[in-house]
Amino acid sequence: MGSSHFELIFDHVGHYGRFQKVLYLICAFQNISCGIHYLASVFMGVAPYHICRPPGNVSQVVFHNHSNWSLEDSGALLSSGHKDYVAVQLQNGEIWELSRCSRSKRENISSLDYEYTGSKKEFPCVDGYIYDQNKWKSTAVTQWNLVCDRKWLAMLIQPLFMFGVLLGSVTFGYFSDRLGRRVVLWATSSGMFLFGIAAAFAADYYTFMAARFFLAMVASGYLVVGFVYVMEFIGMKYRTWASVHMHTFFTVGTLLVALTGYLVRTWWLYQMVLSTVTVPFILCCWVLPETPFWLLSAGRYEEAQKIVDIIAKWNRTSSCKLSELLSLDLQGPVGNSPTEVQKHNLSYLFYNWSIATRTLTVWLIWFTGSLGFYSFSLNSINLGGNEYLNLFLLGVVELPAYTFVCIAMDKVGRRTVLVFALFCSALACGVIMVIPQKHYVLGVATAMVGKFAIGAAFGLIYLYTAELYPTIVRSLAVGSGSMVCRLASILAPFSVDLRSIWIFIPQVFVGTMAFLSGVLTLKLPETLGKQLASTWEEAAKLESENERNSSKLLPTTDNIGLEKTEAITPTDSGLGE
């Protein structure tokens, strides 16, 4: 069933009337919860400074020339990467040297001096650790001692979550096509609340990780299906702006993470507070109807007619008879269902050498956008200054980025905006590397520029990808790009963790990928003002027409690359966060 048929329905009941506005705000609000859970580990997985716990009660502490420090306070002095230790004397007279991942017992216990050249014996930290609590009362790391030889378990918190995101988009996308959009919205929203609370009350690390994994699946499922649900209620005249600004609600979730992290310093309480954000949606999502287009695809014409009538009533417009408008036989047999869209496999994205190069370039841009988005966000606590303010500022800057994309892409073109954004993010990464660490304000400001640029690229690539491919593989192209960006989101936390080797590794990775992506984007055709292609032959014309100035119509906001509503599959969500 072609999109032109559906647009006829919107012409009758309204493309973006009161009904669609209320529905959009309700569904977009839930994107806030998704943004929260995607980035909650920024503070929940923090590893504070720590030292080994001594094997007994301490009577005296010495750190360099200080002898009046309490053992809890001295942990803050052991900055990462240094070989400092704390010397303590136990009540039984034993003298121990406590460092970050080991402890040593001195053989000569004549006096408690910090400098010691005698013999000593090293022991592992079998009694646990003492953590600096000046910034965080507790985190998932301190809860289960995920430091030293267990550090790799902490490094898995965010990547495993993102792997759940990958599986969730596929799993719930399938269910939404089989069972309907509304059922999946109910299930995923309830799951976000239940698994969010379960993670807060996890008894051990493995239960915590399992709860987070399923939380990732349902959050991803909602993002994808929620996007599809909203787009199937909005006419093409408003779909571009509506789809891009779904990102802004996700960004609000980032801001709430920063605010909650500042106010709540205990990880399980922090997780509980964040999980309650989804409650308002759960209380009202039962009123959301199924999309008429899914009902039509399922042959449930009478139910679809009722929904269309409701939309018309809310929008104060005249309804339409689907039987007349779409030539549907409401009394006909089940076999009169709409013809199924032809399926294609991944090889169709490599139709020839030119298309293969285009596909690899587009995938690289998706990868770079996701890698940059999460690298800037997760690395915000390492920029210096106030960690919470850093994340908040890096979130705020995304809001104007999406507005910039919506305006600029129709003024100067998709490719120009994308190249500009990628080069700007690469330049920002390079500038961060030359700014002295003591000037952290400049570092944060530059990171904001980089996040603005990468956010703009991320907000544009979905639409640009849809316009670069013909109808027969458009859904496949966007869906495959979304999968690639999720692969980047799995790798991004490891990139940030590698800063322990060299503090600028995240910037090197993102900057290099952004520069390379920008150069290759120059080879892509401009799609501004071009009619959407339906076949490979028409897509090939983009290459030749790109050399000539075109004065054709600008169908950008009225024709965003969705020739068939059935082609709006869950893997097409432009929300690759």
C-alpha positions in Angstrom: 0.0 0.0 0.0 1.7 3.2 -1.2 2.4 6.2 0.9 0.2 8.3 -1.4 -2.8 6.3 -0.2 -1.9 7.1 3.4 -1.3 10.8 2.7 -4.9 10.9 1.4 -6.0 9.9 4.9 -3.9 12.6 6.4 -5.3 15.1 3.9 -8.8 14.4 5.4 -8.1 14.0 9.1 -5.0 16.4 9.4 -1.3 15.8 9.1 -0.4 17.1 12.6 -3.5 18.2 14.5 -4.4 18.1 18.1 -4.6 14.3 18.2 -1.1 13.9 16.8 0.4 16.6 19.0 -0.9 14.9 22.2 0.1 11.5 21.1 3.6 12.8 20.0 4.2 14.4 23.4 3.1 11.3 25.3 5.3 9.0 23.3 8.3 11.4 23.1 8.2 11.8 26.9 9.0 8.2 27.3 12.2 8.8 25.2 13.4 10.7 28.3 13.5 7.4 30.2 15.4 5.7 27.3 18.0 8.5 27.4 18.3 8.1 31.1 19.1 4.4 31.1 21.4 4.6 28.1 23.8 7.0 30.1 23.0 6.1 33.7 26.3 4.2 34.0 28.3 7.4 33.5 28.0 7.9 37.3 26.8 4.5 38.5 29.9 2.8 37.1 32.5 5.3 38.5 35.5 3.8 40.3 36.6 6.1 43.1 40.1 6.3 44.4 40.7 3.4 46.8 43.3 1.5 48.9 43.5 -2.0 50.2 41.7 -2.6 53.5 44.2 -3.6 56.3 43.8 -7.0 58.1 42.8 -5.4 61.4 41.9 -2.3 63.3 44.2 0.7 62.7 45.7 2.8 65.4 47.8 5.2 63.4 48.1 6.4 59.8 51.0 8.0 57.9 50.9 9.4 54.3 54.2 11.1 53.4 54.7 13.7 56.1 51.1 13.6 57.4 50.3 11.5 60.4 46.9 12.8 61.3 44.9 11.5 58.2 42.1 9.0 58.8 42.4 5.9 56.7 39.1 6.8 54.9 40.5 10.3 54.0 43.9 9.0 52.8 42.2 7.0 50.0 41.5 10.3 48.2 45.2 11.1 48.1 46.1 8.0 46.0 45.5 9.4 42.5 45.3 7.0 39.7 48.6 6.1 38.1 50.9 6.8 41.1 52.8 4.3 43.3 51.9 6.1 46.5 50.8 4.1 49.5 49.5 4.6 53.0 51.5 3.3 56.0 49.3 2.1 58.9 50.0 0.6 62.3 47.5 -1.9 63.6 46.4 -2.2 67.2 48.5 -5.4 67.4 51.6 -3.5 66.5 51.9 -4.7 62.9 52.9 -2.1 60.2 51.4 -2.4 56.7 51.8 -0.4 53.5 48.4 -0.1 51.7 48.3 0.7 48.0 45.5 0.6 45.4 45.7 -3.1 44.6 48.0 -4.7 47.1 49.2 -4.5 50.7 52.6 -5.2 52.2 53.6 -6.2 55.7 56.9 -4.8 57.1 59.2 -7.2 58.8 60.8 -4.5 60.9 58.2 -2.8 63.1 60.4 -0.7 65.3 58.8 2.6 64.2 56.1 3.9 61.9 58.0 5.8 59.2 56.7 6.5 55.8 60.1 5.8 54.1 61.1 2.2 54.6 63.9 0.2 53.0 63.7 -3.0 55.0 62.2 -6.3 54.0 58.5 -6.7 53.5 56.0 -9.3 52.3 53.2 -8.5 49.8 49.7 -9.8 50.1 46.5 -9.5 48.0 43.5 -7.4 49.0 41.5 -10.3 50.4 39.7 -8.1 53.0 38.3 -5.7 50.4 39.0 -2.0 49.8 38.5 1.4 51.4 37.0 3.9 48.9 37.1 7.7 48.8 33.5 8.8 49.5 34.0 12.6 49.0 32.2 12.5 45.6 30.2 9.2 45.6 28.9 7.5 48.6 28.6 4.2 46.7 28.7 3.0 43.1 28.2 -0.3 41.4 32.0 -0.6 41.4 32.3 -0.1 45.2 29.3 -2.3 45.8 31.0 -5.4 44.4 34.7 -4.3 44.5 35.1 -4.1 40.7 38.6 -2.8 40.8 42.1 -4.2 40.3 41.9 -7.8 39.0 38.1 -7.4 38.8 38.3 -4.1 36.9 37.3 -5.9 33.7 33.9 -6.7 35.2 33.3 -2.9 35.6 34.4 -2.3 32.0 31.6 -4.6 30.8 28.7 -2.7 32.4 28.1 -0.3 29.5 29.1 -2.6 26.6 26.8 -5.4 27.7 24.0 -2.8 28.1 24.6 -1.8 24.5 24.6 -5.4 23.3 21.2 -5.6 24.9 20.2 -2.5 22.9 21.2 -4.3 19.7 19.2 -7.4 20.5 16.2 -5.4 21.7 15.8 -3.5 18.5 15.7 -6.7 16.5 13.5 -8.7 18.9 10.9 -6.1 19.6 10.9 -4.9 16.0 9.7 -8.4 15.1 7.1 -8.5 17.8 5.7 -5.0 16.8 5.1 -6.3 13.2 3.5 -9.4 14.5 1.5 -8.3 17.5 1.1 -4.6 16.9 2.8 -1.4 18.0 0.6 -0.7 21.1 1.2 -4.1 22.8 5.0 -3.6 22.4 4.8 -0.1 23.8 3.0 -1.4 26.9 5.4 -4.3 27.4 8.6 -2.3 26.9 7.5 0.6 29.1 6.5 -1.7 31.9 9.8 -3.6 31.5 11.8 -0.4 31.8 10.3 0.3 35.2 10.5 -3.3 36.5 14.0 -4.0 35.3 15.2 -0.6 36.4 14.0 -1.2 39.9 15.4 -4.8 39.8 18.8 -3.4 38.9 18.7 -1.2 42.0 17.9 -4.1 44.3 20.3 -6.6 42.7 21.9 -8.9 45.3 25.1 -9.5 43.3 27.0 -8.3 40.3 25.6 -11.0 37.9 22.0 -10.2 38.8 22.7 -6.5 38.3 24.1 -7.2 34.9 21.2 -9.4 33.9 18.7 -6.7 35.0 20.6 -4.1 33.1 20.8 -6.3 30.0 17.0 -6.8 29.9 16.6 -3.1 30.7 18.6 -2.3 27.6 16.5 -4.6 25.5 13.2 -3.1 26.5 14.5 0.5 26.3 15.8 -0.1 22.8 12.6 -1.8 21.9 10.6 1.2 23.0 12.9 3.7 21.2 12.5 1.8 17.9 8.8 0.9 18.1 7.9 4.2 19.6 9.5 6.0 16.7 7.6 3.8 14.2 4.3 4.4 16.2 4.6 8.1 16.1 5.6 8.3 12.5 2.6 6.3 11.4 0.3 8.9 12.9 2.0 12.0 11.4 1.7 13.1 7.8 4.8 13.6 5.6 4.6 17.4 5.9 5.7 17.2 9.5 7.6 13.9 9.6 11.1 15.3 9.2 10.9 17.7 12.1 9.0 15.3 14.2 11.6 12.5 13.7 14.6 14.7 14.3 13.2 16.2 17.4 12.5 12.8 18.9 16.2 13.0 19.7 15.7 16.1 21.9 13.6 14.1 24.4 16.3 11.5 24.6 18.7 14.4 25.3 16.5 15.6 28.2 17.2 12.2 29.7 20.9 13.0 29.7 20.2 16.2 31.5 18.3 14.3 34.2 21.1 11.9 34.6 23.5 14.8 35.4 21.0 16.4 37.8 20.1 13.2 39.6 23.8 12.2 39.8 24.5 15.5 41.5 21.7 15.2 44.0 21.8 11.5 44.8 25.3 10.0 45.4 24.2 6.4 46.4 24.0 4.3 43.3 21.0 2.1 44.0 18.9 5.1 45.1 20.1 7.0 42.0 18.9 4.0 39.9 15.6 3.9 41.6 14.9 7.7 41.1 15.8 7.5 37.4 13.6 4.4 36.9 10.5 6.3 38.2 10.6 8.7 35.3 8.8 6.1 33.2 5.8 5.9 35.6 3.8 8.8 34.1 3.9 7.1 30.7 2.8 3.7 32.1 -0.2 5.3 33.8 -1.5 6.9 30.5 -0.2 4.6 27.8 -3.3 2.4 28.0 -5.2 5.2 26.2 -3.0 5.0 23.2 -4.7 3.4 20.2 -3.1 1.0 17.7 -2.0 2.7 14.5 -4.6 2.4 11.7 -1.9 1.5 9.2 -0.8 -1.6 11.2 -4.5 -2.5 11.6 -5.0 -2.2 7.8 -1.9 -4.4 7.2 -3.4 -7.0 9.5 -6.8 -6.8 7.7 -8.6 -5.3 10.7 -10.4 -2.7 8.7 -13.3 -1.9 11.0 -10.9 -1.1 13.9 -8.8 1.1 11.6 -11.9 3.0 10.6 -12.7 3.7 14.2 -9.2 5.1 14.9 -9.4 7.3 11.8 -12.8 8.6 13.1 -11.3 9.4 16.5 -8.4 11.3 14.9 -10.8 13.3 12.8 -12.9 14.1 15.9 -10.0 15.3 17.9 -8.6 17.4 15.0 -12.1 18.7 14.3 -12.0 17.7 10.7 -14.2 15.5 8.6 -13.4 11.8 8.6 -13.2 9.6 5.5 -14.4 6.1 4.5 -11.4 3.8 4.2 -13.4 1.5 2.0 -13.9 4.2 -0.5 -10.5 5.9 -0.1 -8.4 2.8 -0.3 -10.7 0.6 -2.3 -10.8 -2.0 0.5 -13.5 -4.6 0.6 -14.3 -4.6 4.3 -16.5 -7.7 3.9 -14.0 -9.5 1.7 -12.0 -12.6 2.6 -8.9 -12.4 4.6 -6.9 -13.1 1.5 -7.6 -9.5 0.3 -4.9 -8.2 2.6 -2.4 -5.7 1.2 0.4 -7.1 -0.9 3.5 -7.8 1.1 6.5 -5.6 0.4 9.3 -7.5 -1.4 12.2 -8.4 0.8 15.8 -8.0 0.0 19.0 -9.1 1.7 22.2 -7.2 2.6 23.9 -8.0 -0.7 21.5 -5.6 -2.4 23.4 -2.7 -0.7 26.4 -3.8 -2.8 24.6 -3.7 -6.1 27.8 -2.5 -7.9 31.1 -0.9 -7.0 29.6 2.6 -6.8 26.7 1.5 -4.5 29.1 -0.6 -2.4 31.4 2.4 -1.9 28.4 4.5 -0.9 27.2 1.8 1.6 30.5 1.5 3.3 30.8 5.3 3.5 27.3 5.6 5.0 28.1 2.8 7.5 31.2 4.6 8.5 29.3 7.8 9.2 26.7 5.9 11.3 29.6 4.3 13.2 31.4 7.6 13.8 28.2 9.3 14.9 27.5 6.7 17.6 31.2 6.4 18.6 31.4 10.2 19.0 28.1 10.5 20.9 29.0 8.0 23.5 32.7 8.9 23.8 31.9 12.5 24.5 29.2 11.6 27.0 31.0 8.9 28.9 34.3 10.8 28.9 32.6 13.9 30.4 33.6 12.9 34.0 37.3 13.0 32.9 37.4 16.5 31.6 38.1 18.1 34.9 36.0 20.5 37.0 32.5 19.4 38.0 31.6 16.1 36.4 27.9 16.7 36.7 28.0 20.1 35.1 30.2 18.7 32.3 27.6 16.0 31.4 24.8 18.5 31.7 26.5 21.0 29.3 27.3 18.2 26.8 23.7 17.3 26.8 22.3 20.8 26.5 24.4 21.5 23.4 22.6 18.7 21.6 19.3 20.6 21.6 20.4 23.5 19.3 22.2 20.9 17.2 19.0 19.2 16.1 17.4 22.5 15.3 20.4 23.5 13.3 20.1 20.3 11.3 16.4 20.9 10.5 17.1 24.4 9.2 20.5 24.0 7.6 19.8 20.8 5.6 17.1 22.5 3.6 19.2 25.6 3.0 22.6 24.4 2.1 22.1 20.7 1.5 22.5 17.4 3.4 26.0 16.7 2.3 27.4 20.1 3.1 25.9 20.1 6.6 27.2 16.6 7.2 30.7 17.3 6.0 30.8 20.5 8.1 29.7 18.7 11.2 32.2 15.8 10.8 35.1 18.1 10.2 34.1 20.3 13.2 34.0 17.3 15.5 37.4 16.1 14.2 38.8 19.6 14.8 37.4 19.7 18.3 39.0 16.4 19.2 42.4 17.8 18.0 42.0 21.0 20.0 41.1 19.1 23.2 44.4 17.2 22.9 46.5 20.4 22.9 44.7 22.2 25.7 46.6 21.9 29.1 44.6 19.9 31.6 44.7 22.7 34.1 42.6 24.8 31.7 39.6 22.4 31.9 37.1 25.1 31.2 38.5 25.5 27.7 38.5 21.7 27.4 34.8 21.4 28.4 33.9 24.3 26.0 35.7 22.5 23.1 34.1 19.2 24.0 30.7 21.0 23.8 31.6 22.1 20.2 32.5 18.5 19.4 29.3 17.2 20.9 27.3 19.8 19.0 28.9 18.8 15.7 28.6 15.0 16.2 25.0 15.5 17.4 24.2 17.4 14.2 25.8 14.6 12.1 23.9 11.9 14.1 20.6 13.8 13.6 21.0 14.0 9.9 22.4 10.7 8.8 19.1 8.8 9.1 17.3 11.1 6.6 20.3 11.4 4.3 20.7 7.6 4.2 17.0 7.2 3.3 17.4 9.6 0.4 20.5 7.9 -1.0 18.9 4.6 -1.7 15.9 3.5 -3.8 12.6 2.4 -2.3 13.4 -1.3 -2.7 16.3 -1.2 -0.2 15.7 2.0 1.7 14.5 0.3 4.8 17.4 -2.2 4.6 19.9 0.6 4.2 18.7 2.6 7.2 18.3 -0.5 9.3 21.8 -1.7 8.6 23.2 1.7 9.4 21.4 1.6 12.7 22.9 -1.8 13.5 26.4 -0.5 12.7 25.9 2.5 15.0 25.0 0.1 17.8 28.2 -1.8 17.3 30.0 1.5 17.8 28.0 2.1 21.0 29.4 -1.2 22.3 33.0 -0.3 21.5 32.8 3.3 22.8 33.1 2.4 26.5 36.2 0.4 25.8 37.7 3.5 24.0 37.0 5.6 27.1 38.5 3.0 29.4 41.7 3.0 27.3 42.5 6.5 28.5 44.2 4.8 31.4 46.9 4.0 28.8 46.9 7.4 27.2 44.3 10.1 28.2 43.7 11.2 24.7 42.9 7.8 23.1 39.1 8.6 22.9 39.8 11.9 21.1 42.2 10.2 18.7 39.7 7.5 17.8 36.8 9.9 17.4 38.8 12.6 15.6 40.4 10.2 13.1 37.0 8.5 12.3 35.3 11.9 12.0 37.9 13.3 9.6 37.9 10.1 7.5 34.1 10.1 7.4 34.1 13.8 6.4 36.5 13.2 3.5 34.5 10.2 2.2 31.2 12.1 2.5 32.5 14.6 -0.1 32.2 11.7 -2.6 28.5 11.2 -1.8 25.8 12.8 -4.0 23.8 15.7 -2.8 20.1 14.8 -2.4 18.7 18.3 -1.7 16.0 19.0 -4.3 16.3 15.6 -5.9 13.3 13.3 -6.3 13.5 10.1 -4.3 14.6 7.1 -6.3 12.4 4.1 -6.7 14.9 1.9 -8.6 18.7 1.4 -8.9 18.6 3.2 -12.3 17.1 6.3 -10.7 19.6 6.1 -7.8 22.4 6.0 -10.3 21.2 9.3 -11.8 22.1 11.0 -8.5 25.7 10.6 -9.4 25.4 12.3 -12.8 22.9 15.0 -11.6 25.2 15.9 -8.8 27.5 17.5 -11.3 24.9 19.9 -12.4 23.0 22.6 -10.6 19.4 21.6 -10.2 16.5 23.9 -9.9 13.9 21.3 -9.1 11.4 21.3 -6.3 12.6 20.8 -2.8 10.5 17.9 -1.5 12.6 17.6 1.7 10.1 18.1 4.4 7.2 16.6 2.4 9.0 13.6 1.1 11.4 12.1 3.6 12.2 8.8 2.1 9.3 6.6 3.2 7.6 5.5 0.0 5.6 2.9 1.9 4.4 3.1 5.4 5.2 -0.6 5.6 8.8 0.3 5.0 9.0 2.1 8.3 10.4 -0.9 10.1 11.6 -0.9 13.6 15.2 -1.1 12.5 14.7 2.2 10.7 14.4 4.3 13.8 16.7 7.2 13.3 17.4 6.9 17.0 20.7 5.2 16.9 21.6 6.4 20.4 
